[in-house]
């Protein structure tokens, strides 16, 4: 699905530790040039794209959001979504997040049409997208880990406190997350983990707790997975492999509504506005994917392929087609 934003201004986002990157991208949009924001999962690529889009809207720029179609009935669906965005005479910023999930030919065509319409293209990706980054005058912005000051800001925002770089609590969060914003937010969203980190932060030497805190989020996910019955665990696995862009109904058809409901009750999953189950935190999804037993993964892929065919989807993600 695609959407276009005109007058509505989203609530401001808190983007910490990325002032330099945001300044670069604002110039790129004004100069009608393409840009790629690239970073490892959880680095905050989507957050940066959302903030640039918000600022563009406040300056009167129309924003067209293009969603990749890793699940589709045709490879042409993405380009079909783009055409209405480019219609009209006013300036439009085309935002394509998760561009690495698009077919290379689709990315090439999106770049070509945006260039022809003089529409700046802002793409987000977790791996190389040479069809975009190699375009004429394209700017590549690499997102690394947050520095300690950025971690202090994120944790301070969540706790409602003003924290300094020297804080033992900041040290604990920084070591455990390696500066990954998604891991930080997943930890901060768990009251039990918050308490564990607060205790470590108050210790004379927080580094003594570092090995345990480094695995705190993984251990928490393991506890939740262990509490699930086999079918609910399968539902979590199906959601992990399918990803957030799976069409509504596919996951439910693959595993059944009751196991899916139990997976949501566990707190690992939530329902998006269109009814599609998604992980509350992307960092948790990555842990589940790493820990999913091979036998469960094979069952997940089989179920997803059957559900995709039942929905008339002939384009499916590589993770579903390729054995683990």
C-alpha positions as CSV (number, residue, x, y, z in Angstrom):
1,X,0.0,0.0,0.0
2,X,1.1,3.6,-0.6
3,X,0.0,6.8,0.9
4,X,0.5,10.5,0.3
5,X,0.7,13.2,3.0
6,X,-0.3,16.9,2.3
7,X,-1.6,19.1,5.1
8,X,-1.5,16.7,8.1
9,X,1.7,17.2,10.2
10,X,2.7,14.2,12.3
11,X,3.7,14.7,15.9
12,X,7.4,15.5,16.2
13,X,9.7,12.5,16.7
14,X,12.6,12.4,19.1
15,X,15.6,11.7,17.0
16,X,18.7,11.5,19.1
17,X,22.4,11.7,18.1
18,X,21.6,12.2,14.4
19,X,21.7,16.0,13.9
20,X,24.5,15.9,11.3
21,X,22.7,13.3,9.2
22,X,19.4,15.2,9.4
23,X,21.1,18.4,8.2
24,X,22.6,16.6,5.2
25,X,19.2,15.1,4.2
26,X,17.4,18.4,4.5
27,X,19.8,19.9,2.0
28,X,19.4,16.9,-0.3
29,X,15.6,17.3,-0.4
30,X,15.8,21.0,-1.1
31,X,18.2,20.4,-3.9
32,X,16.0,17.6,-5.4
33,X,18.6,14.9,-5.3
34,X,18.3,11.2,-4.3
35,X,19.6,9.9,-1.1
36,X,20.1,6.5,0.7
37,X,20.1,6.2,4.4
38,X,21.8,2.9,5.3
39,X,22.4,1.2,8.6
40,X,22.2,-2.2,10.3
41,X,18.8,-3.2,11.6
42,X,17.8,-1.2,14.6
43,X,20.1,1.7,13.8
44,X,17.2,4.1,13.3
45,X,16.9,4.2,9.5
46,X,13.0,4.4,9.6
47,X,13.1,7.0,12.3
48,X,15.4,9.2,10.3
49,X,13.2,8.9,7.2
50,X,10.1,9.7,9.2
51,X,11.7,12.9,10.6
52,X,12.9,14.1,7.2
53,X,9.4,13.5,5.8
54,X,7.9,15.4,8.8
55,X,10.2,18.4,8.2
56,X,9.4,18.4,4.5
57,X,5.7,18.5,5.2
58,X,6.1,21.5,7.4
59,X,7.8,23.3,4.5
60,X,4.9,22.6,2.2
61,X,6.4,19.6,0.4
62,X,4.0,16.7,-0.5
63,X,5.3,13.4,0.7
64,X,4.6,10.1,-1.0
65,X,5.4,7.0,1.0
66,X,6.2,4.0,-1.1
67,X,6.1,0.6,0.5
68,X,8.2,-2.3,-0.9
69,X,6.2,-5.4,-1.9
70,X,8.2,-8.5,-0.8
71,X,4.8,-10.2,-0.9
72,X,2.9,-9.4,-4.1
73,X,0.9,-10.8,-7.0
74,X,3.2,-9.1,-9.5
75,X,6.7,-7.4,-9.5
76,X,4.9,-4.4,-11.1
77,X,2.9,-3.5,-8.1
78,X,5.5,-1.2,-6.6
79,X,5.9,0.9,-9.7
80,X,2.1,1.0,-10.1
81,X,2.0,2.5,-6.6
82,X,4.5,5.2,-7.6
83,X,2.7,6.7,-10.6
84,X,-0.1,8.5,-8.6
85,X,2.5,10.1,-6.3
86,X,4.3,11.7,-9.2
87,X,1.1,13.1,-10.8
88,X,0.7,16.9,-10.4
89,X,2.9,19.9,-10.7
90,X,3.8,20.4,-7.0
91,X,7.0,19.1,-5.5
92,X,6.8,15.6,-4.0
93,X,9.3,13.8,-1.9
94,X,9.2,10.0,-2.5
95,X,10.1,8.0,0.6
96,X,11.0,4.3,0.1
97,X,11.9,2.5,3.3
98,X,13.3,-1.0,3.3
99,X,14.5,-0.5,-0.2
100,X,16.7,-3.6,0.1
101,X,13.5,-5.7,0.1
102,X,12.6,-4.5,-3.4
103,X,13.5,-6.4,-6.5
104,X,16.6,-4.7,-8.2
105,X,14.6,-4.0,-11.4
106,X,11.9,-2.3,-9.3
107,X,14.5,-0.1,-7.6
108,X,16.0,0.9,-11.0
109,X,12.5,1.8,-12.4
110,X,11.7,3.9,-9.3
111,X,14.9,5.8,-9.6
112,X,14.3,6.4,-13.3
113,X,10.7,7.7,-12.8
114,X,11.6,9.9,-9.9
115,X,14.5,11.4,-11.9
116,X,12.2,12.0,-14.9
117,X,9.7,13.8,-12.7
118,X,12.3,15.7,-10.7
119,X,11.1,14.2,-7.5
120,X,13.7,13.7,-4.7
121,X,13.9,10.0,-3.7
122,X,14.8,9.2,-0.1
123,X,15.5,5.5,0.4
124,X,16.2,3.6,3.6
125,X,18.0,0.2,3.5
126,X,19.8,-2.3,5.7
127,X,22.1,-3.5,2.9
128,X,23.5,-2.3,-0.4
129,X,21.0,-0.9,-3.0
130,X,23.4,0.1,-5.8
131,X,20.5,0.9,-8.2
132,X,19.7,3.9,-5.9
133,X,23.1,4.8,-4.4
134,X,24.7,4.7,-7.8
135,X,22.3,7.2,-9.3
136,X,23.6,10.5,-10.4
137,X,24.3,12.9,-7.5
138,X,23.0,10.4,-4.9
139,X,24.0,11.0,-1.3
140,X,24.7,8.0,0.9
141,X,24.3,8.5,4.6
142,X,25.6,5.7,6.8
143,X,24.1,5.3,10.3
144,X,26.5,3.9,12.9
145,X,25.8,3.2,16.5
146,X,24.8,5.9,18.9
147,X,27.6,7.6,20.9
148,X,27.3,7.6,24.6
149,X,25.7,11.1,24.6
150,X,22.9,9.8,22.3
151,X,22.3,6.8,24.6
152,X,22.0,9.2,27.5
153,X,19.4,11.2,25.7
154,X,17.3,8.2,24.7
155,X,17.4,6.7,28.2
156,X,16.7,10.1,29.7
157,X,13.7,10.6,27.5
158,X,12.3,7.2,28.5
159,X,12.9,7.7,32.2
160,X,12.0,11.4,32.4
161,X,15.4,12.3,33.8
162,X,18.4,14.3,32.7
163,X,21.3,11.9,32.5
164,X,25.0,12.6,31.9
165,X,27.5,10.6,29.9
166,X,29.2,9.7,33.2
167,X,26.1,8.1,34.7
168,X,26.5,4.5,35.7
169,X,23.0,3.8,34.3
170,X,24.0,5.2,30.9
171,X,27.1,3.1,30.9
172,X,25.0,0.0,31.6
173,X,22.6,0.7,28.7
174,X,25.4,1.7,26.3
175,X,27.3,-1.5,26.9
176,X,24.3,-3.7,26.7
177,X,22.9,-2.1,23.5
178,X,26.2,-1.3,21.7
179,X,24.5,2.0,20.8
180,X,21.7,0.3,18.8
181,X,18.5,2.4,19.2
182,X,16.2,-0.5,18.6
183,X,17.8,-2.6,21.3
184,X,17.7,0.4,23.7
185,X,14.0,0.9,23.2
186,X,13.2,-2.8,23.6
187,X,15.0,-2.9,26.9
188,X,13.4,0.3,28.1
189,X,9.9,-1.0,27.2
190,X,10.3,-4.0,29.6
191,X,9.7,-3.0,33.3
192,X,11.6,-6.0,34.6
193,X,14.7,-5.1,32.5
194,X,14.4,-1.5,33.5
195,X,14.7,-2.5,37.1
196,X,17.6,-4.8,36.4
197,X,19.5,-2.0,34.6
198,X,18.7,0.5,37.4
199,X,20.2,-1.8,40.0
200,X,23.3,-2.3,37.8
201,X,23.6,1.5,37.2
202,X,23.6,2.1,41.0
203,X,26.4,-0.4,41.6
204,X,29.9,0.9,42.4
205,X,31.3,-0.7,39.2
206,X,28.6,-1.2,36.4
207,X,31.2,-3.1,34.3
208,X,30.8,-6.0,36.7
209,X,27.3,-6.5,35.4
210,X,28.2,-6.1,31.7
211,X,28.2,-9.8,30.6
212,X,24.8,-10.4,32.2
213,X,23.3,-7.2,30.9
214,X,24.6,-7.8,27.4
215,X,22.3,-10.9,27.2
216,X,19.4,-9.4,29.2
217,X,17.1,-8.8,26.3
218,X,17.9,-12.2,24.7
219,X,17.2,-13.9,28.1
220,X,13.9,-12.0,28.4
221,X,12.8,-13.1,24.9
222,X,13.8,-16.7,25.7
223,X,11.6,-16.7,28.9
224,X,8.6,-15.5,26.9
225,X,9.2,-18.0,24.1
226,X,9.5,-20.9,26.7
227,X,6.1,-20.0,28.2
228,X,4.3,-20.4,24.8
229,X,2.6,-23.6,23.8
230,X,3.9,-25.2,20.5
231,X,1.3,-23.6,18.2
232,X,1.7,-20.1,19.7
233,X,5.5,-20.5,19.3
234,X,4.9,-21.5,15.7
235,X,2.7,-18.3,15.3
236,X,5.7,-16.2,16.6
237,X,8.0,-18.0,14.1
238,X,5.6,-17.4,11.2
239,X,5.4,-13.7,12.1
240,X,9.2,-13.4,12.4
241,X,9.9,-15.0,9.0
242,X,7.0,-13.2,7.2
243,X,8.1,-9.8,8.4
244,X,6.1,-6.6,9.0
245,X,5.2,-6.1,5.3
246,X,3.2,-9.3,4.9
247,X,-0.3,-8.7,3.7
248,X,-3.1,-8.9,6.2
249,X,-4.5,-12.4,6.6
250,X,-1.5,-14.4,5.4
251,X,0.0,-15.0,8.8
252,X,-3.4,-15.8,10.3
253,X,-4.1,-18.3,7.5
254,X,-0.7,-19.9,7.9
255,X,-1.1,-20.6,11.6
256,X,-4.7,-20.1,12.6
257,X,-6.4,-17.3,14.6
258,X,-6.3,-18.9,18.1
259,X,-2.5,-19.6,18.2
260,X,-1.9,-16.1,16.8
261,X,-4.1,-14.6,19.5
262,X,-2.0,-16.3,22.2
263,X,1.2,-15.1,20.6
264,X,-0.2,-11.5,20.8
265,X,-1.2,-12.0,24.4
266,X,2.4,-12.9,25.2
267,X,3.4,-9.4,24.5
268,X,5.9,-10.3,21.7
269,X,3.5,-9.3,19.0
270,X,1.0,-6.5,18.4
271,X,-1.6,-5.9,15.8
272,X,-1.0,-3.1,13.3
273,X,-4.0,-0.9,12.3
274,X,-4.7,-3.1,9.3
275,X,-4.8,-6.2,11.5
276,X,-1.4,-7.6,10.5
277,X,0.6,-9.1,13.4
278,X,4.0,-7.5,13.9
279,X,6.7,-7.6,16.5
280,X,6.5,-4.9,19.1
281,X,10.2,-4.4,18.7
282,X,12.3,-5.2,15.6
283,X,15.2,-6.2,18.0
284,X,13.0,-8.9,19.4
285,X,12.2,-10.2,15.9
286,X,15.9,-10.6,15.1
287,X,16.4,-12.6,18.3
288,X,13.6,-14.9,17.4
289,X,14.9,-15.4,13.9
290,X,18.4,-16.3,15.3
291,X,16.9,-18.7,17.9
292,X,14.2,-20.4,15.7
293,X,15.0,-24.2,15.5
294,X,15.6,-25.5,12.0
295,X,12.6,-27.8,12.1
296,X,10.3,-25.0,13.1
297,X,11.7,-22.8,10.4
298,X,11.0,-25.4,7.8
299,X,7.4,-25.8,9.0
300,X,7.0,-22.0,9.0
301,X,8.2,-21.7,5.4
302,X,5.8,-24.4,4.2
303,X,2.9,-22.8,5.9
304,X,3.7,-19.3,4.6
305,X,4.1,-20.6,1.0
306,X,0.7,-22.4,1.2
307,X,-1.0,-19.2,2.6
308,X,0.7,-17.0,0.0
309,X,-0.5,-19.2,-2.9
310,X,-4.0,-19.2,-1.4
311,X,-3.9,-15.4,-1.5
312,X,-2.7,-15.3,-5.1
313,X,0.8,-14.1,-4.2
314,X,3.5,-15.2,-6.6
315,X,6.2,-12.9,-5.3
316,X,7.5,-13.9,-1.8
317,X,10.6,-13.0,0.2
318,X,13.8,-15.0,-0.3
319,X,13.7,-16.1,3.4
320,X,10.5,-18.1,2.6
321,X,11.9,-19.7,-0.5
322,X,15.4,-20.5,0.7
323,X,15.9,-23.3,3.3
324,X,17.6,-22.2,6.5
